[in-house]
Amino acid sequence: MKALSKARPAPGLELVEVPDPQPGPGEVLVRVLRTGICGTDLHIESWDPWAAEHIKPPMIPGHEFVGEVVGLGEGVCDTPLGAIVSGEGHIVCGMCRNCRAGRRHMCIRTRSIGVDRDGAFAQLVTLPESNVWVHQPGTDLDLAAIFDPFGNAVHTALMFPLVGEDVLITGAGPIGLMAAAVARHVGARRVVITDVSPQRLALAEKVGVDVAVDVTTTRIHEVQRTLGLKEGFDVGLEMSGHPSALPEMVENLTHGGRVAMLGLPTQPIAVDWDKVVTHMLTIRGVYGREMFESWNAMSAMLESPDLRAALDTVITDRLPASAWADGFARAREATGGKVVLDWTEI
């Protein structure tokens, strides 16, 4: 099969021929149809310090995908041949305390597809049947390809009740945009998003936020006044990891405000802990998706035409897999939404 390989510990990927994988016991073989490009993939391609620490070449990256089940390993019993599926990229041990308690997304021995084992930037990929998500008939393939990051957005957005609440989202990258769509879908009163990219702020307006704020020219407290918020935002979703985002979010929360934090900080962050304590704020870290409650919620939400349209807006680039280098370049610009590669065109 053809695959994008990280063949050596150096920048770049190579489109190469490699042996077809075979499903082991309890695994399925999937013919890949579409993949999304994730920030993790950009780290691996550029071979930055994170990749040098975590990746052991040769390997195949890629963990956002949809495909057709074309092979079954011994013991697979619930996933039929021909099913259209995506995969939960975190493979858990099943035996640690959290796994046994049903909190598999908190497994202490998680291994990741496309990081710790070969991933989906290939014509074929294997994964445990327990990690398979079978899509409803008629699910759009491009949307199915980004169920992984959509799940991050859903997990973060649903961390706290949003009905009737005023929501502040910092970071209008693809996951922030999807979280904005989810917040609007589940009944938030006001949804405000911040970024520095004019293109991404324009996408946010198409997704349906009330205000898209360019923080290079406008402060969040000014938006509060414009919207008539008397005390501040009820819920914050921190998606950027930028060192200034969380402190400004804390400054603009009401008493008892809650923050779900998905963005990974790139450097230490100075937070006004006096305000966190005296205003009784909650800051909660979020990682990945709940297995598989987030997936159930995603599939149910996609029955809404409005949400499907919003998510479709977030996909700004659709390219054949043969144009993968162009796709990576567009994703690295960080001015658009999701980039999806079509593996039927390789």
C-alpha positions as CSV (number, residue, x, y, z in Angstrom):
1,M,0.0,0.0,0.0
2,K,1.0,3.7,-0.2
3,A,1.6,5.5,3.0
4,L,3.1,8.7,4.3
5,S,6.0,7.6,6.4
6,K,8.2,9.3,9.0
7,A,11.1,7.2,7.8
8,R,13.9,8.9,9.8
9,P,14.4,11.3,12.7
10,A,14.4,14.4,10.6
11,P,12.0,17.0,9.1
12,G,9.7,15.8,6.4
13,L,7.5,12.8,5.4
14,E,7.8,10.5,2.5
15,L,5.1,8.9,0.3
16,V,6.3,5.3,0.0
17,E,5.2,1.8,-0.7
18,V,5.0,-0.4,2.5
19,P,3.5,-3.9,3.2
20,D,-0.2,-4.0,3.8
21,P,-1.0,-4.3,7.5
22,Q,-2.8,-7.4,8.8
23,P,-5.4,-7.3,11.6
24,G,-4.4,-9.2,14.7
25,P,-6.8,-10.8,17.1
26,G,-9.6,-8.4,18.0
27,E,-8.6,-5.9,15.4
28,V,-10.2,-4.7,12.2
29,L,-8.6,-3.6,8.9
30,V,-9.8,-0.4,7.4
31,R,-9.5,1.0,3.9
32,V,-8.9,4.7,4.5
33,L,-11.1,7.1,2.6
34,R,-10.4,10.5,4.2
35,T,-8.0,11.8,6.8
36,G,-7.8,15.1,8.6
37,I,-4.5,16.9,9.3
38,C,-3.9,17.6,13.0
39,G,-1.5,19.7,14.9
40,T,0.2,16.5,16.2
41,D,0.9,15.6,12.5
42,L,2.5,19.0,12.0
43,H,4.8,18.3,15.0
44,I,5.8,15.0,13.5
45,E,6.4,16.3,10.0
46,S,8.5,19.2,11.2
47,W,10.4,17.0,13.7
48,D,10.3,19.5,16.5
49,P,11.4,18.7,20.1
50,W,8.0,17.1,21.0
51,A,8.3,14.8,18.0
52,A,11.9,13.9,18.8
53,E,10.9,12.9,22.3
54,H,7.8,10.9,21.4
55,I,8.2,9.4,17.9
56,K,10.2,6.4,17.0
57,P,10.7,6.2,13.2
58,P,10.0,4.5,11.0
59,M,6.3,5.0,11.5
60,I,3.1,6.2,9.8
61,P,1.3,9.2,11.4
62,G,-2.3,10.2,11.2
63,H,-5.2,9.6,13.6
64,E,-8.2,11.5,12.2
65,F,-9.8,9.3,9.6
66,V,-12.8,7.5,8.2
67,G,-12.8,4.4,6.1
68,E,-14.4,1.1,5.2
69,V,-13.9,-2.1,7.1
70,V,-12.3,-4.6,4.7
71,G,-10.8,-7.2,7.1
72,L,-11.5,-8.8,10.5
73,G,-9.1,-10.3,12.9
74,E,-9.9,-13.4,15.0
75,G,-12.5,-12.7,17.7
76,V,-14.1,-9.6,16.0
77,C,-17.8,-10.1,16.4
78,D,-19.7,-6.7,16.3
79,T,-18.2,-4.8,13.4
80,P,-19.3,-6.0,10.0
81,L,-17.3,-5.9,6.8
82,G,-18.3,-2.9,4.7
83,A,-19.0,-0.7,7.7
84,I,-18.0,3.0,7.4
85,V,-16.0,3.7,10.6
86,S,-13.8,6.2,12.3
87,G,-11.5,5.3,15.2
88,E,-10.9,6.5,18.7
89,G,-7.2,7.2,18.6
90,H,-6.4,6.4,22.2
91,I,-5.9,2.8,22.9
92,V,-6.2,2.1,26.6
93,C,-5.0,-0.7,28.8
94,G,-8.4,-1.8,30.2
95,M,-6.9,-2.7,33.6
96,C,-5.9,0.5,35.4
97,R,-8.1,2.0,38.0
98,N,-9.7,4.5,35.6
99,C,-10.3,2.0,32.9
100,R,-12.0,-0.4,35.3
101,A,-14.1,2.5,36.6
102,G,-15.3,3.4,33.0
103,R,-13.1,6.4,32.8
104,R,-11.1,5.1,29.8
105,H,-10.1,8.6,28.6
106,M,-8.1,8.9,31.8
107,C,-6.1,5.6,31.3
108,I,-2.6,5.9,32.6
109,R,-1.2,3.6,29.9
110,T,-2.8,5.2,26.8
111,R,-1.1,4.5,23.5
112,S,-2.1,6.6,20.5
113,I,-2.7,5.7,16.8
114,G,-0.3,7.6,14.6
115,V,2.0,8.3,17.5
116,D,2.8,5.0,19.3
117,R,1.7,2.7,16.5
118,D,1.2,3.1,12.7
119,G,-1.6,5.5,11.9
120,A,-4.0,6.4,9.1
121,F,-2.0,8.4,6.6
122,A,-2.1,5.3,4.4
123,Q,-4.4,3.3,2.3
124,L,-5.0,0.8,5.1
125,V,-4.9,0.9,8.9
126,T,-5.6,-1.5,11.7
127,L,-7.0,-0.8,15.1
128,P,-8.7,-2.7,17.9
129,E,-12.4,-3.3,17.4
130,S,-13.0,-1.7,20.8
131,N,-11.7,1.6,19.2
132,V,-14.0,1.5,16.2
133,W,-17.0,3.9,15.8
134,V,-19.5,2.7,13.2
135,H,-21.1,5.7,11.5
136,Q,-24.8,6.1,10.8
137,P,-25.7,5.4,7.2
138,G,-25.3,8.5,5.0
139,T,-22.8,10.3,7.3
140,D,-20.7,12.7,5.2
141,L,-17.3,11.3,4.8
142,D,-15.5,14.6,5.3
143,L,-17.3,15.2,8.5
144,A,-16.7,11.6,9.6
145,A,-12.9,12.2,9.0
146,I,-12.8,14.9,11.7
147,F,-14.7,13.1,14.4
148,D,-11.6,13.0,16.5
149,P,-11.2,16.8,16.8
150,F,-14.9,17.2,16.8
151,G,-14.9,15.0,19.8
152,N,-12.3,17.3,21.5
153,A,-14.7,20.2,20.9
154,V,-17.7,18.3,22.2
155,H,-15.9,17.0,25.3
156,T,-14.7,20.5,26.1
157,A,-17.9,22.4,25.3
158,L,-20.1,19.9,27.3
159,M,-17.8,19.9,30.4
160,F,-20.2,22.4,32.0
161,P,-23.9,23.2,31.4
162,L,-24.3,25.8,28.7
163,V,-28.0,26.3,28.3
164,G,-28.7,30.1,28.7
165,E,-25.1,30.8,29.6
166,D,-22.7,33.4,28.2
167,V,-19.7,31.6,26.7
168,L,-16.2,32.9,25.9
169,I,-14.0,30.8,23.7
170,T,-10.3,31.7,23.3
171,G,-8.8,30.4,20.0
172,A,-10.7,30.2,16.7
173,G,-8.7,27.3,15.3
174,P,-10.7,24.3,14.0
175,I,-11.5,22.9,17.5
176,G,-12.5,26.3,18.8
177,L,-14.8,26.9,15.8
178,M,-16.4,23.5,16.3
179,A,-16.8,24.2,20.0
180,A,-18.6,27.5,19.1
181,A,-21.0,25.5,16.9
182,V,-21.7,23.1,19.7
183,A,-22.2,25.8,22.2
184,R,-24.8,27.5,19.9
185,H,-26.4,24.1,19.2
186,V,-27.0,23.2,22.9
187,G,-28.5,26.6,23.8
188,A,-25.8,29.0,25.0
189,R,-27.2,32.6,25.2
190,R,-24.1,34.5,23.9
191,V,-21.1,32.9,22.2
192,V,-18.0,35.1,21.8
193,I,-14.7,33.8,20.3
194,T,-11.2,35.4,20.1
195,D,-8.3,35.1,17.8
196,V,-5.7,37.1,15.9
197,S,-6.4,35.7,12.4
198,P,-8.8,37.7,10.3
199,Q,-9.6,34.6,8.2
200,R,-10.4,32.5,11.2
201,L,-12.5,35.2,12.8
202,A,-14.5,35.4,9.5
203,L,-15.0,31.7,9.7
204,A,-16.3,32.1,13.3
205,E,-18.9,34.6,12.0
206,K,-20.1,32.0,9.5
207,V,-20.3,29.4,12.2
208,G,-22.7,31.6,14.1
209,V,-20.9,33.3,17.0
210,D,-22.3,36.5,18.4
211,V,-19.0,38.4,18.3
212,A,-15.6,37.4,16.8
213,V,-13.0,39.4,18.6
214,D,-9.6,40.4,17.2
215,V,-7.6,40.6,20.4
216,T,-4.9,42.7,18.8
217,T,-7.3,45.6,18.6
218,T,-10.2,44.9,21.1
219,R,-10.2,43.8,24.7
220,I,-12.7,41.3,25.9
221,H,-14.1,43.6,28.6
222,E,-15.1,46.0,25.8
223,V,-17.2,43.2,24.3
224,Q,-18.8,42.6,27.6
225,R,-20.1,46.2,27.6
226,T,-21.3,45.9,24.0
227,L,-23.3,42.8,24.8
228,G,-24.7,44.2,28.1
229,L,-23.1,41.5,30.3
230,K,-23.4,42.8,33.9
231,E,-21.0,40.5,35.7
232,G,-19.0,38.6,33.1
233,F,-19.0,35.4,31.2
234,D,-20.4,32.2,32.8
235,V,-18.2,29.7,31.0
236,G,-14.8,29.9,29.3
237,L,-13.4,27.4,26.8
238,E,-9.7,27.9,26.5
239,M,-8.6,26.4,23.2
240,S,-5.5,28.3,22.2
241,G,-2.7,27.5,24.7
242,H,-1.5,31.1,24.3
243,P,0.0,32.4,27.6
244,S,-2.2,35.5,27.6
245,A,-5.5,33.7,26.9
246,L,-6.3,32.2,30.3
247,P,-5.4,35.2,32.4
248,E,-7.7,37.4,30.3
249,M,-10.4,34.8,30.5
250,V,-10.1,34.8,34.3
251,E,-10.4,38.6,34.3
252,N,-13.7,38.4,32.4
253,L,-15.6,35.6,34.2
254,T,-18.4,36.2,36.6
255,H,-18.3,34.9,40.2
256,G,-18.5,31.2,40.1
257,G,-17.4,31.1,36.5
258,R,-16.1,27.9,35.0
259,V,-13.3,27.2,32.6
260,A,-12.7,24.1,30.5
261,M,-9.1,24.2,29.3
262,L,-8.1,22.1,26.2
263,G,-5.3,24.3,24.8
264,L,-1.8,23.1,25.8
265,P,0.3,26.0,27.1
266,T,3.6,26.6,25.2
267,Q,5.1,28.3,28.3
268,P,4.3,29.0,31.9
269,I,1.1,31.1,32.5
270,A,0.7,33.6,35.3
271,V,-2.9,33.4,36.6
272,D,-4.5,35.7,39.1
273,W,-5.0,33.0,41.7
274,D,-6.4,35.5,44.2
275,K,-9.3,36.0,41.8
276,V,-9.7,32.3,41.2
277,V,-10.1,31.8,45.0
278,T,-12.1,34.8,45.9
279,H,-14.5,34.5,42.9
280,M,-14.7,30.8,43.4
281,L,-13.7,30.0,39.8
282,T,-13.3,26.5,38.4
283,I,-10.5,25.6,36.0
284,R,-10.7,22.1,34.6
285,G,-8.3,20.4,32.2
286,V,-9.8,18.5,29.3
287,Y,-8.1,15.8,27.2
288,G,-9.3,13.8,24.2
289,R,-12.8,12.5,24.2
290,E,-15.0,10.5,26.7
291,M,-15.1,6.9,25.5
292,F,-17.7,6.8,24.1
293,E,-20.2,9.3,25.4
294,S,-18.6,12.1,23.3
295,W,-19.0,9.9,20.3
296,N,-22.7,9.2,21.0
297,A,-23.2,13.0,21.4
298,M,-21.4,13.7,18.2
299,S,-23.5,11.3,16.1
300,A,-26.7,12.6,17.7
301,M,-25.7,16.2,17.0
302,L,-25.0,15.5,13.4
303,E,-28.7,14.8,12.9
304,S,-29.1,18.6,13.0
305,P,-28.8,20.2,9.6
306,D,-27.6,23.5,11.1
307,L,-24.8,21.9,13.0
308,R,-23.8,19.9,10.0
309,A,-23.6,23.1,8.0
310,A,-21.5,24.8,10.6
311,L,-19.0,21.9,10.8
312,D,-18.9,21.8,7.0
313,T,-17.8,25.5,7.1
314,V,-14.9,24.5,9.4
315,I,-13.5,22.3,6.7
316,T,-11.8,24.8,4.4
317,D,-9.5,22.6,2.4
318,R,-10.3,19.3,0.6
319,L,-7.4,17.8,-1.3
320,P,-6.4,14.5,-2.9
321,A,-3.9,12.6,-0.7
322,S,-1.4,12.9,-3.5
323,A,-1.3,16.7,-2.6
324,W,-0.5,16.0,1.0
325,A,2.5,18.4,1.0
326,D,0.1,21.3,0.0
327,G,-2.3,20.2,2.7
328,F,0.4,20.3,5.4
329,A,1.5,23.7,4.2
330,R,-2.1,25.0,4.4
331,A,-2.6,23.5,7.9
332,R,0.7,25.1,9.1
333,E,-0.5,28.6,8.0
334,A,-3.0,28.5,10.8
335,T,-5.4,30.9,9.0
336,G,-8.0,28.4,7.9
337,G,-10.0,25.5,9.2
338,K,-9.6,21.8,8.9
339,V,-7.7,20.2,6.0
340,V,-9.1,16.9,4.7
341,L,-7.2,14.5,2.4
342,D,-9.0,12.1,0.1
343,W,-7.2,8.8,0.1
344,T,-9.2,7.5,-2.9
345,E,-7.0,9.9,-4.9
346,I,-3.5,8.8,-4.3
